[in-house]
Amino acid sequence: MGHEYIEETFDGTGKLITFFCKLCDCKFNDPNAKNMHMKGRRHRTNYKKKVDPDLVVEVCKYIDI
């Protein structure tokens, strides 16, 4: 969800160097970090606020033991 809001930046040789999330104003250098961000609550919440108000974003509650 929201792949269209991720910009890719390439260097002069065509090598992918960074990703930028326009929804969250975040920059990533690693494809794994980009993927984790897109699955994360911050990205999904911003997507809900700015794109799809009907999207359900689960709230995680951590229990201290």
mmCIF file as Biopython writes it, N, C-alpha, C and O atoms, coordinates in Angstrom:
data_model
#
loop_
_atom_site.group_PDB
_atom_site.id
_atom_site.type_symbol
_atom_site.label_atom_id
_atom_site.label_alt_id
_atom_site.label_comp_id
_atom_site.label_asym_id
_atom_site.label_entity_id
_atom_site.label_seq_id
_atom_site.pdbx_PDB_ins_code
_atom_site.Cartn_x
_atom_site.Cartn_y
_atom_site.Cartn_z
_atom_site.occupancy
_atom_site.B_iso_or_equiv
_atom_site.auth_seq_id
_atom_site.auth_asym_id
_atom_site.pdbx_PDB_model_num
ATOM 1   N N  . MET A ? 1  ? 0.835   -1.172 0.000   1.0 0.0 1  A 1 
ATOM 2   C CA . MET A ? 1  ? 0.000   0.000  0.000   1.0 0.0 1  A 1 
ATOM 3   C C  . MET A ? 1  ? 0.883   1.240  0.000   1.0 0.0 1  A 1 
ATOM 4   O O  . MET A ? 1  ? 1.833   1.338  0.777   1.0 0.0 1  A 1 
ATOM 5   N N  . GLY A ? 2  ? 0.566   2.173  -0.869  1.0 0.0 2  A 1 
ATOM 6   C CA . GLY A ? 2  ? 1.301   3.424  -0.904  1.0 0.0 2  A 1 
ATOM 7   C C  . GLY A ? 2  ? 2.633   3.379  -1.625  1.0 0.0 2  A 1 
ATOM 8   O O  . GLY A ? 2  ? 3.471   4.259  -1.428  1.0 0.0 2  A 1 
ATOM 9   N N  . HIS A ? 3  ? 2.847   2.357  -2.465  1.0 0.0 3  A 1 
ATOM 10  C CA . HIS A ? 3  ? 4.113   2.263  -3.208  1.0 0.0 3  A 1 
ATOM 11  C C  . HIS A ? 3  ? 4.330   3.487  -4.094  1.0 0.0 3  A 1 
ATOM 12  O O  . HIS A ? 3  ? 5.467   3.887  -4.345  1.0 0.0 3  A 1 
ATOM 13  N N  . GLU A ? 4  ? 3.230   4.079  -4.567  1.0 0.0 4  A 1 
ATOM 14  C CA . GLU A ? 4  ? 3.343   5.215  -5.473  1.0 0.0 4  A 1 
ATOM 15  C C  . GLU A ? 4  ? 3.872   6.476  -4.785  1.0 0.0 4  A 1 
ATOM 16  O O  . GLU A ? 4  ? 4.197   7.454  -5.458  1.0 0.0 4  A 1 
ATOM 17  N N  . TYR A ? 5  ? 3.960   6.464  -3.463  1.0 0.0 5  A 1 
ATOM 18  C CA . TYR A ? 5  ? 4.472   7.607  -2.717  1.0 0.0 5  A 1 
ATOM 19  C C  . TYR A ? 5  ? 5.952   7.457  -2.362  1.0 0.0 5  A 1 
ATOM 20  O O  . TYR A ? 5  ? 6.517   8.307  -1.674  1.0 0.0 5  A 1 
ATOM 21  N N  . ILE A ? 6  ? 6.568   6.394  -2.826  1.0 0.0 6  A 1 
ATOM 22  C CA . ILE A ? 6  ? 7.998   6.172  -2.598  1.0 0.0 6  A 1 
ATOM 23  C C  . ILE A ? 6  ? 8.762   6.579  -3.852  1.0 0.0 6  A 1 
ATOM 24  O O  . ILE A ? 6  ? 8.561   6.008  -4.923  1.0 0.0 6  A 1 
ATOM 25  N N  . GLU A ? 7  ? 9.639   7.570  -3.710  1.0 0.0 7  A 1 
ATOM 26  C CA . GLU A ? 7  ? 10.485  8.008  -4.816  1.0 0.0 7  A 1 
ATOM 27  C C  . GLU A ? 7  ? 11.839  7.329  -4.709  1.0 0.0 7  A 1 
ATOM 28  O O  . GLU A ? 7  ? 12.383  7.173  -3.615  1.0 0.0 7  A 1 
ATOM 29  N N  . GLU A ? 8  ? 12.375  6.932  -5.842  1.0 0.0 8  A 1 
ATOM 30  C CA . GLU A ? 8  ? 13.701  6.316  -5.879  1.0 0.0 8  A 1 
ATOM 31  C C  . GLU A ? 8  ? 14.677  7.309  -6.494  1.0 0.0 8  A 1 
ATOM 32  O O  . GLU A ? 8  ? 14.358  7.971  -7.482  1.0 0.0 8  A 1 
ATOM 33  N N  . THR A ? 9  ? 15.871  7.409  -5.906  1.0 0.0 9  A 1 
ATOM 34  C CA . THR A ? 9  ? 16.910  8.288  -6.409  1.0 0.0 9  A 1 
ATOM 35  C C  . THR A ? 9  ? 18.079  7.440  -6.887  1.0 0.0 9  A 1 
ATOM 36  O O  . THR A ? 9  ? 18.515  6.515  -6.201  1.0 0.0 9  A 1 
ATOM 37  N N  . PHE A ? 10 ? 18.579  7.766  -8.068  1.0 0.0 10 A 1 
ATOM 38  C CA . PHE A ? 10 ? 19.683  7.021  -8.667  1.0 0.0 10 A 1 
ATOM 39  C C  . PHE A ? 10 ? 20.889  7.942  -8.826  1.0 0.0 10 A 1 
ATOM 40  O O  . PHE A ? 10 ? 20.744  9.153  -8.990  1.0 0.0 10 A 1 
ATOM 41  N N  . ASP A ? 11 ? 22.087  7.345  -8.776  1.0 0.0 11 A 1 
ATOM 42  C CA . ASP A ? 11 ? 23.283  8.143  -9.014  1.0 0.0 11 A 1 
ATOM 43  C C  . ASP A ? 11 ? 23.517  8.247  -10.521 1.0 0.0 11 A 1 
ATOM 44  O O  . ASP A ? 11 ? 22.694  7.782  -11.310 1.0 0.0 11 A 1 
ATOM 45  N N  . GLY A ? 12 ? 24.620  8.847  -10.918 1.0 0.0 12 A 1 
ATOM 46  C CA . GLY A ? 12 ? 24.922  9.061  -12.330 1.0 0.0 12 A 1 
ATOM 47  C C  . GLY A ? 12 ? 25.092  7.799  -13.143 1.0 0.0 12 A 1 
ATOM 48  O O  . GLY A ? 12 ? 24.949  7.823  -14.365 1.0 0.0 12 A 1 
ATOM 49  N N  . THR A ? 13 ? 25.397  6.688  -12.477 1.0 0.0 13 A 1 
ATOM 50  C CA . THR A ? 13 ? 25.598  5.426  -13.193 1.0 0.0 13 A 1 
ATOM 51  C C  . THR A ? 13 ? 24.325  4.589  -13.255 1.0 0.0 13 A 1 
ATOM 52  O O  . THR A ? 13 ? 24.325  3.500  -13.829 1.0 0.0 13 A 1 
ATOM 53  N N  . GLY A ? 14 ? 23.248  5.089  -12.669 1.0 0.0 14 A 1 
ATOM 54  C CA . GLY A ? 14 ? 21.991  4.348  -12.679 1.0 0.0 14 A 1 
ATOM 55  C C  . GLY A ? 14 ? 21.796  3.451  -11.473 1.0 0.0 14 A 1 
ATOM 56  O O  . GLY A ? 14 ? 20.829  2.692  -11.410 1.0 0.0 14 A 1 
ATOM 57  N N  . LYS A ? 15 ? 22.709  3.533  -10.513 1.0 0.0 15 A 1 
ATOM 58  C CA . LYS A ? 15 ? 22.607  2.724  -9.296  1.0 0.0 15 A 1 
ATOM 59  C C  . LYS A ? 15 ? 21.611  3.371  -8.330  1.0 0.0 15 A 1 
ATOM 60  O O  . LYS A ? 15 ? 21.676  4.573  -8.074  1.0 0.0 15 A 1 
ATOM 61  N N  . LEU A ? 16 ? 20.695  2.566  -7.800  1.0 0.0 16 A 1 
ATOM 62  C CA . LEU A ? 16 ? 19.715  3.042  -6.830  1.0 0.0 16 A 1 
ATOM 63  C C  . LEU A ? 16 ? 20.419  3.384  -5.533  1.0 0.0 16 A 1 
ATOM 64  O O  . LEU A ? 16 ? 21.120  2.545  -4.967  1.0 0.0 16 A 1 
ATOM 65  N N  . ILE A ? 17 ? 20.240  4.627  -5.047  1.0 0.0 17 A 1 
ATOM 66  C CA . ILE A ? 17 ? 20.960  5.021  -3.835  1.0 0.0 17 A 1 
ATOM 67  C C  . ILE A ? 17 ? 20.048  5.357  -2.661  1.0 0.0 17 A 1 
ATOM 68  O O  . ILE A ? 17 ? 20.428  5.107  -1.517  1.0 0.0 17 A 1 
ATOM 69  N N  . THR A ? 18 ? 18.857  5.915  -2.895  1.0 0.0 18 A 1 
ATOM 70  C CA . THR A ? 18 ? 17.964  6.236  -1.779  1.0 0.0 18 A 1 
ATOM 71  C C  . THR A ? 18 ? 16.498  6.084  -2.173  1.0 0.0 18 A 1 
ATOM 72  O O  . THR A ? 18 ? 16.131  6.100  -3.348  1.0 0.0 18 A 1 
ATOM 73  N N  . PHE A ? 19 ? 15.686  5.936  -1.141  1.0 0.0 19 A 1 
ATOM 74  C CA . PHE A ? 19 ? 14.238  5.929  -1.271  1.0 0.0 19 A 1 
ATOM 75  C C  . PHE A ? 19 ? 13.719  7.082  -0.420  1.0 0.0 19 A 1 
ATOM 76  O O  . PHE A ? 19 ? 14.287  7.385  0.629   1.0 0.0 19 A 1 
ATOM 77  N N  . PHE A ? 20 ? 12.637  7.730  -0.869  1.0 0.0 20 A 1 
ATOM 78  C CA . PHE A ? 20 ? 12.040  8.817  -0.100  1.0 0.0 20 A 1 
ATOM 79  C C  . PHE A ? 20 ? 10.530  8.623  -0.080  1.0 0.0 20 A 1 
ATOM 80  O O  . PHE A ? 20 ? 9.898   8.518  -1.131  1.0 0.0 20 A 1 
ATOM 81  N N  . CYS A ? 21 ? 9.951   8.576  1.121   1.0 0.0 21 A 1 
ATOM 82  C CA . CYS A ? 21 ? 8.509   8.437  1.283   1.0 0.0 21 A 1 
ATOM 83  C C  . CYS A ? 21 ? 7.903   9.840  1.362   1.0 0.0 21 A 1 
ATOM 84  O O  . CYS A ? 21 ? 8.139   10.574 2.322   1.0 0.0 21 A 1 
ATOM 85  N N  . LYS A ? 22 ? 7.126   10.201 0.349   1.0 0.0 22 A 1 
ATOM 86  C CA . LYS A ? 22 ? 6.510   11.528 0.300   1.0 0.0 22 A 1 
ATOM 87  C C  . LYS A ? 22 ? 5.391   11.670 1.323   1.0 0.0 22 A 1 
ATOM 88  O O  . LYS A ? 22 ? 5.090   12.785 1.748   1.0 0.0 22 A 1 
ATOM 89  N N  . LEU A ? 23 ? 4.777   10.583 1.720   1.0 0.0 23 A 1 
ATOM 90  C CA . LEU A ? 23 ? 3.716   10.647 2.731   1.0 0.0 23 A 1 
ATOM 91  C C  . LEU A ? 23 ? 4.268   10.978 4.102   1.0 0.0 23 A 1 
ATOM 92  O O  . LEU A ? 23 ? 3.677   11.766 4.840   1.0 0.0 23 A 1 
ATOM 93  N N  . CYS A ? 24 ? 5.399   10.379 4.447   1.0 0.0 24 A 1 
ATOM 94  C CA . CYS A ? 24 ? 5.935   10.472 5.806   1.0 0.0 24 A 1 
ATOM 95  C C  . CYS A ? 24 ? 7.162   11.363 5.910   1.0 0.0 24 A 1 
ATOM 96  O O  . CYS A ? 24 ? 7.648   11.623 7.011   1.0 0.0 24 A 1 
ATOM 97  N N  . ASP A ? 25 ? 7.668   11.831 4.776   1.0 0.0 25 A 1 
ATOM 98  C CA . ASP A ? 25 ? 8.860   12.665 4.741   1.0 0.0 25 A 1 
ATOM 99  C C  . ASP A ? 25 ? 10.047  11.923 5.354   1.0 0.0 25 A 1 
ATOM 100 O O  . ASP A ? 25 ? 10.775  12.464 6.186   1.0 0.0 25 A 1 
ATOM 101 N N  . CYS A ? 26 ? 10.227  10.658 4.920   1.0 0.0 26 A 1 
ATOM 102 C CA . CYS A ? 26 ? 11.305  9.796  5.428   1.0 0.0 26 A 1 
ATOM 103 C C  . CYS A ? 26 ? 12.215  9.378  4.284   1.0 0.0 26 A 1 
ATOM 104 O O  . CYS A ? 26 ? 11.765  9.201  3.152   1.0 0.0 26 A 1 
ATOM 105 N N  . LYS A ? 27 ? 13.499  9.220  4.587   1.0 0.0 27 A 1 
ATOM 106 C CA . LYS A ? 27 ? 14.476  8.777  3.596   1.0 0.0 27 A 1 
ATOM 107 C C  . LYS A ? 27 ? 15.111  7.475  4.060   1.0 0.0 27 A 1 
ATOM 108 O O  . LYS A ? 27 ? 15.394  7.298  5.245   1.0 0.0 27 A 1 
ATOM 109 N N  . PHE A ? 28 ? 15.336  6.554  3.103   1.0 0.0 28 A 1 
ATOM 110 C CA . PHE A ? 28 ? 15.934  5.252  3.394   1.0 0.0 28 A 1 
ATOM 111 C C  . PHE A ? 28 ? 17.019  4.962  2.384   1.0 0.0 28 A 1 
ATOM 112 O O  . PHE A ? 28 ? 16.910  5.325  1.213   1.0 0.0 28 A 1 
ATOM 113 N N  . ASN A ? 29 ? 18.072  4.302  2.847   1.0 0.0 29 A 1 
ATOM 114 C CA . ASN A ? 29 ? 19.166  3.909  1.962   1.0 0.0 29 A 1 
ATOM 115 C C  . ASN A ? 29 ? 19.108  2.425  1.633   1.0 0.0 29 A 1 
ATOM 116 O O  . ASN A ? 29 ? 19.817  1.960  0.740   1.0 0.0 29 A 1 
ATOM 117 N N  . ASP A ? 30 ? 18.290  1.694  2.330   1.0 0.0 30 A 1 
ATOM 118 C CA . ASP A ? 30 ? 18.256  0.242  2.233   1.0 0.0 30 A 1 
ATOM 119 C C  . ASP A ? 30 ? 16.860  -0.223 1.810   1.0 0.0 30 A 1 
ATOM 120 O O  . ASP A ? 30 ? 15.868  0.213  2.394   1.0 0.0 30 A 1 
ATOM 121 N N  . PRO A ? 31 ? 16.766  -1.098 0.808   1.0 0.0 31 A 1 
ATOM 122 C CA . PRO A ? 31 ? 15.455  -1.598 0.387   1.0 0.0 31 A 1 
ATOM 123 C C  . PRO A ? 31 ? 14.692  -2.300 1.517   1.0 0.0 31 A 1 
ATOM 124 O O  . PRO A ? 31 ? 13.463  -2.243 1.562   1.0 0.0 31 A 1 
ATOM 125 N N  . ASN A ? 32 ? 15.413  -2.956 2.425   1.0 0.0 32 A 1 
ATOM 126 C CA . ASN A ? 32 ? 14.745  -3.616 3.547   1.0 0.0 32 A 1 
ATOM 127 C C  . ASN A ? 32 ? 14.114  -2.594 4.489   1.0 0.0 32 A 1 
ATOM 128 O O  . ASN A ? 32 ? 13.013  -2.817 4.991   1.0 0.0 32 A 1 
ATOM 129 N N  . ALA A ? 33 ? 14.792  -1.484 4.731   1.0 0.0 33 A 1 
ATOM 130 C CA . ALA A ? 33 ? 14.244  -0.424 5.578   1.0 0.0 33 A 1 
ATOM 131 C C  . ALA A ? 33 ? 13.003  0.178  4.924   1.0 0.0 33 A 1 
ATOM 132 O O  . ALA A ? 33 ? 12.027  0.486  5.609   1.0 0.0 33 A 1 
ATOM 133 N N  . LYS A ? 34 ? 13.037  0.346  3.614   1.0 0.0 34 A 1 
ATOM 134 C CA . LYS A ? 34 ? 11.875  0.860  2.885   1.0 0.0 34 A 1 
ATOM 135 C C  . LYS A ? 34 ? 10.692  -0.082 3.048   1.0 0.0 34 A 1 
ATOM 136 O O  . LYS A ? 34 ? 9.577   0.362  3.324   1.0 0.0 34 A 1 
ATOM 137 N N  . ASN A ? 35 ? 10.925  -1.373 2.881   1.0 0.0 35 A 1 
ATOM 138 C CA . ASN A ? 35 ? 9.846   -2.361 3.010   1.0 0.0 35 A 1 
ATOM 139 C C  . ASN A ? 35 ? 9.285   -2.391 4.422   1.0 0.0 35 A 1 
ATOM 140 O O  . ASN A ? 35 ? 8.070   -2.479 4.601   1.0 0.0 35 A 1 
ATOM 141 N N  . MET A ? 36 ? 10.144  -2.319 5.419   1.0 0.0 36 A 1 
ATOM 142 C CA . MET A ? 36 ? 9.679   -2.308 6.802   1.0 0.0 36 A 1 
ATOM 143 C C  . MET A ? 36 ? 8.863   -1.043 7.074   1.0 0.0 36 A 1 
ATOM 144 O O  . MET A ? 36 ? 7.840   -1.103 7.757   1.0 0.0 36 A 1 
ATOM 145 N N  . HIS A ? 37 ? 9.302   0.087  6.551   1.0 0.0 37 A 1 
ATOM 146 C CA . HIS A ? 37 ? 8.568   1.335  6.733   1.0 0.0 37 A 1 
ATOM 147 C C  . HIS A ? 37 ? 7.165   1.225  6.139   1.0 0.0 37 A 1 
ATOM 148 O O  . HIS A ? 37 ? 6.190   1.650  6.760   1.0 0.0 37 A 1 
ATOM 149 N N  . MET A ? 38 ? 7.065   0.661  4.949   1.0 0.0 38 A 1 
ATOM 150 C CA . MET A ? 38 ? 5.773   0.578  4.278   1.0 0.0 38 A 1 
ATOM 151 C C  . MET A ? 38 ? 4.799   -0.343 5.011   1.0 0.0 38 A 1 
ATOM 152 O O  . MET A ? 38 ? 3.584   -0.190 4.882   1.0 0.0 38 A 1 
ATOM 153 N N  . LYS A ? 39 ? 5.317   -1.278 5.765   1.0 0.0 39 A 1 
ATOM 154 C CA . LYS A ? 39 ? 4.469   -2.173 6.564   1.0 0.0 39 A 1 
ATOM 155 C C  . LYS A ? 39 ? 4.158   -1.580 7.933   1.0 0.0 39 A 1 
ATOM 156 O O  . LYS A ? 39 ? 3.282   -2.071 8.644   1.0 0.0 39 A 1 
ATOM 157 N N  . GLY A ? 40 ? 4.872   -0.531 8.295   1.0 0.0 40 A 1 
ATOM 158 C CA . GLY A ? 40 ? 4.780   0.026  9.637   1.0 0.0 40 A 1 
ATOM 159 C C  . GLY A ? 40 ? 3.560   0.896  9.875   1.0 0.0 40 A 1 
ATOM 160 O O  . GLY A ? 40 ? 2.875   1.319  8.944   1.0 0.0 40 A 1 
ATOM 161 N N  . ARG A ? 41 ? 3.313   1.146  11.144  1.0 0.0 41 A 1 
ATOM 162 C CA . ARG A ? 41 ? 2.140   1.912  11.568  1.0 0.0 41 A 1 
ATOM 163 C C  . ARG A ? 41 ? 2.203   3.362  11.102  1.0 0.0 41 A 1 
ATOM 164 O O  . ARG A ? 41 ? 1.188   3.917  10.681  1.0 0.0 41 A 1 
ATOM 165 N N  . ARG A ? 42 ? 3.366   3.979  11.171  1.0 0.0 42 A 1 
ATOM 166 C CA . ARG A ? 42 ? 3.481   5.391  10.774  1.0 0.0 42 A 1 
ATOM 167 C C  . ARG A ? 42 ? 3.045   5.591  9.321   1.0 0.0 42 A 1 
ATOM 168 O O  . ARG A ? 42 ? 2.260   6.492  9.026   1.0 0.0 42 A 1 
ATOM 169 N N  . HIS A ? 43 ? 3.552   4.753  8.419   1.0 0.0 43 A 1 
ATOM 170 C CA . HIS A ? 43 ? 3.220   4.875  7.000   1.0 0.0 43 A 1 
ATOM 171 C C  . HIS A ? 43 ? 1.736   4.601  6.773   1.0 0.0 43 A 1 
ATOM 172 O O  . HIS A ? 43 ? 1.072   5.329  6.035   1.0 0.0 43 A 1 
ATOM 173 N N  . ARG A ? 44 ? 1.222   3.558  7.403   1.0 0.0 44 A 1 
ATOM 174 C CA . ARG A ? 44 ? -0.193  3.226  7.229   1.0 0.0 44 A 1 
ATOM 175 C C  . ARG A ? 44 ? -1.103  4.318  7.790   1.0 0.0 44 A 1 
ATOM 176 O O  . ARG A ? 44 ? -2.146  4.621  7.209   1.0 0.0 44 A 1 
ATOM 177 N N  . THR A ? 45 ? -0.708  4.908  8.917   1.0 0.0 45 A 1 
ATOM 178 C CA . THR A ? 45 ? -1.505  5.984  9.510   1.0 0.0 45 A 1 
ATOM 179 C C  . THR A ? 45 ? -1.495  7.217  8.609   1.0 0.0 45 A 1 
ATOM 180 O O  . THR A ? 45 ? -2.538  7.836  8.401   1.0 0.0 45 A 1 
ATOM 181 N N  . ASN A ? 46 ? -0.332  7.577  8.073   1.0 0.0 46 A 1 
ATOM 182 C CA . ASN A ? 46 ? -0.263  8.713  7.152   1.0 0.0 46 A 1 
ATOM 183 C C  . ASN A ? 46 ? -1.042  8.442  5.875   1.0 0.0 46 A 1 
ATOM 184 O O  . ASN A ? 46 ? -1.672  9.346  5.325   1.0 0.0 46 A 1 
ATOM 185 N N  . TYR A ? 47 ? -1.003  7.205  5.401   1.0 0.0 47 A 1 
ATOM 186 C CA . TYR A ? 47 ? -1.775  6.838  4.218   1.0 0.0 47 A 1 
ATOM 187 C C  . TYR A ? 47 ? -3.266  7.018  4.496   1.0 0.0 47 A 1 
ATOM 188 O O  . TYR A ? 47 ? -4.005  7.526  3.652   1.0 0.0 47 A 1 
ATOM 189 N N  . LYS A ? 48 ? -3.700  6.602  5.676   1.0 0.0 48 A 1 
ATOM 190 C CA . LYS A ? 48 ? -5.101  6.754  6.074   1.0 0.0 48 A 1 
ATOM 191 C C  . LYS A ? 48 ? -5.483  8.234  6.134   1.0 0.0 48 A 1 
ATOM 192 O O  . LYS A ? 48 ? -6.532  8.623  5.622   1.0 0.0 48 A 1 
ATOM 193 N N  . LYS A ? 49 ? -4.647  9.052  6.750   1.0 0.0 49 A 1 
ATOM 194 C CA . LYS A ? 49 ? -4.951  10.479 6.902   1.0 0.0 49 A 1 
ATOM 195 C C  . LYS A ? 49 ? -4.993  11.216 5.570   1.0 0.0 49 A 1 
ATOM 196 O O  . LYS A ? 49 ? -5.863  12.058 5.349   1.0 0.0 49 A 1 
ATOM 197 N N  . LYS A ? 50 ? -4.052  10.899 4.683   1.0 0.0 50 A 1 
ATOM 198 C CA . LYS A ? 50 ? -3.879  11.693 3.470   1.0 0.0 50 A 1 
ATOM 199 C C  . LYS A ? 50 ? -4.506  11.098 2.219   1.0 0.0 50 A 1 
ATOM 200 O O  . LYS A ? 50 ? -4.745  11.816 1.247   1.0 0.0 50 A 1 
ATOM 201 N N  . VAL A ? 51 ? -4.783  9.773  2.226   1.0 0.0 51 A 1 
ATOM 202 C CA . VAL A ? 51 ? -5.237  9.126  0.998   1.0 0.0 51 A 1 
ATOM 203 C C  . VAL A ? 51 ? -6.570  8.409  1.170   1.0 0.0 51 A 1 
ATOM 204 O O  . VAL A ? 51 ? -7.501  8.650  0.403   1.0 0.0 51 A 1 
ATOM 205 N N  . ASP A ? 52 ? -6.675  7.534  2.161   1.0 0.0 52 A 1 
ATOM 206 C CA . ASP A ? 52 ? -7.848  6.666  2.299   1.0 0.0 52 A 1 
ATOM 207 C C  . ASP A ? 52 ? -8.356  6.663  3.734   1.0 0.0 52 A 1 
ATOM 208 O O  . ASP A ? 52 ? -7.909  5.851  4.544   1.0 0.0 52 A 1 
ATOM 209 N N  . PRO A ? 53 ? -9.294  7.568  4.065   1.0 0.0 53 A 1 
ATOM 210 C CA . PRO A ? 53 ? -9.788  7.648  5.445   1.0 0.0 53 A 1 
ATOM 211 C C  . PRO A ? 53 ? -10.516 6.394  5.915   1.0 0.0 53 A 1 
ATOM 212 O O  . PRO A ? 53 ? -10.717 6.213  7.116   1.0 0.0 53 A 1 
ATOM 213 N N  . ASP A ? 54 ? -10.913 5.526  4.989   1.0 0.0 54 A 1 
ATOM 214 C CA . ASP A ? 54 ? -11.625 4.306  5.363   1.0 0.0 54 A 1 
ATOM 215 C C  . ASP A ? 54 ? -10.699 3.145  5.715   1.0 0.0 54 A 1 
ATOM 216 O O  . ASP A ? 54 ? -11.159 2.096  6.165   1.0 0.0 54 A 1 
ATOM 217 N N  . LEU A ? 55 ? -9.401  3.329  5.513   1.0 0.0 55 A 1 
ATOM 218 C CA . LEU A ? 55 ? -8.439  2.274  5.831   1.0 0.0 55 A 1 
ATOM 219 C C  . LEU A ? 55 ? -8.433  2.002  7.330   1.0 0.0 55 A 1 
ATOM 220 O O  . LEU A ? 55 ? -8.419  2.933  8.136   1.0 0.0 55 A 1 
ATOM 221 N N  . VAL A ? 56 ? -8.443  0.739  7.697   1.0 0.0 56 A 1 
ATOM 222 C CA . VAL A ? 56 ? -8.389  0.355  9.102   1.0 0.0 56 A 1 
ATOM 223 C C  . VAL A ? 56 ? -6.932  0.111  9.481   1.0 0.0 56 A 1 
ATOM 224 O O  . VAL A ? 56 ? -6.257  -0.727 8.883   1.0 0.0 56 A 1 
ATOM 225 N N  . VAL A ? 57 ? -6.457  0.847  10.475  1.0 0.0 57 A 1 
ATOM 226 C CA . VAL A ? 57 ? -5.092  0.685  10.979  1.0 0.0 57 A 1 
ATOM 227 C C  . VAL A ? 57 ? -5.199  0.139  12.384  1.0 0.0 57 A 1 
ATOM 228 O O  . VAL A ? 57 ? -5.742  0.788  13.278  1.0 0.0 57 A 1 
ATOM 229 N N  . GLU A ? 58 ? -4.673  -1.068 12.572  1.0 0.0 58 A 1 
ATOM 230 C CA . GLU A ? 58 ? -4.743  -1.710 13.887  1.0 0.0 58 A 1 
ATOM 231 C C  . GLU A ? 58 ? -3.833  -1.004 14.879  1.0 0.0 58 A 1 
ATOM 232 O O  . GLU A ? 58 ? -2.733  -0.567 14.542  1.0 0.0 58 A 1 
ATOM 233 N N  . VAL A ? 59 ? -4.312  -0.904 16.093  1.0 0.0 59 A 1 
ATOM 234 C CA . VAL A ? 59 ? -3.528  -0.314 17.171  1.0 0.0 59 A 1 
ATOM 235 C C  . VAL A ? 59 ? -2.920  -1.446 17.981  1.0 0.0 59 A 1 
ATOM 236 O O  . VAL A ? 59 ? -3.636  -2.310 18.487  1.0 0.0 59 A 1 
ATOM 237 N N  . CYS A ? 60 ? -1.617  -1.439 18.102  1.0 0.0 60 A 1 
ATOM 238 C CA . CYS A ? 60 ? -0.930  -2.465 18.883  1.0 0.0 60 A 1 
ATOM 239 C C  . CYS A ? 60 ? -0.838  -2.005 20.330  1.0 0.0 60 A 1 
ATOM 240 O O  . CYS A ? 60 ? -0.469  -0.863 20.607  1.0 0.0 60 A 1 
ATOM 241 N N  . LYS A ? 61 ? -1.164  -2.872 21.218  1.0 0.0 61 A 1 
ATOM 242 C CA . LYS A ? 61 ? -1.029  -2.560 22.644  1.0 0.0 61 A 1 
ATOM 243 C C  . LYS A ? 61 ? -0.030  -3.540 23.220  1.0 0.0 61 A 1 
ATOM 244 O O  . LYS A ? 61 ? -0.195  -4.756 23.116  1.0 0.0 61 A 1 
ATOM 245 N N  . TYR A ? 62 ? 1.001   -2.998 23.826  1.0 0.0 62 A 1 
ATOM 246 C CA . TYR A ? 62 ? 2.002   -3.831 24.450  1.0 0.0 62 A 1 
ATOM 247 C C  . TYR A ? 62 ? 1.677   -3.976 25.927  1.0 0.0 62 A 1 
ATOM 248 O O  . TYR A ? 62 ? 1.322   -3.010 26.603  1.0 0.0 62 A 1 
ATOM 249 N N  . ILE A ? 63 ? 1.806   -5.183 26.404  1.0 0.0 63 A 1 
ATOM 250 C CA . ILE A ? 63 ? 1.502   -5.475 27.800  1.0 0.0 63 A 1 
ATOM 251 C C  . ILE A ? 63 ? 2.806   -5.686 28.545  1.0 0.0 63 A 1 
ATOM 252 O O  . ILE A ? 63 ? 3.620   -6.522 28.155  1.0 0.0 63 A 1 
ATOM 253 N N  . ASP A ? 64 ? 3.008   -4.933 29.615  1.0 0.0 64 A 1 
ATOM 254 C CA . ASP A ? 64 ? 4.183   -5.131 30.460  1.0 0.0 64 A 1 
ATOM 255 C C  . ASP A ? 64 ? 3.937   -6.305 31.383  1.0 0.0 64 A 1 
ATOM 256 O O  . ASP A ? 64 ? 2.909   -6.375 32.057  1.0 0.0 64 A 1 
ATOM 257 N N  . ILE A ? 65 ? 4.867   -7.209 31.410  1.0 0.0 65 A 1 
ATOM 258 C CA . ILE A ? 65 ? 4.726   -8.383 32.283  1.0 0.0 65 A 1 
ATOM 259 C C  . ILE A ? 65 ? 5.662   -8.254 33.458  1.0 0.0 65 A 1 
ATOM 260 O O  . ILE A ? 65 ? 5.702   -9.137 34.316  1.0 0.0 65 A 1 
#
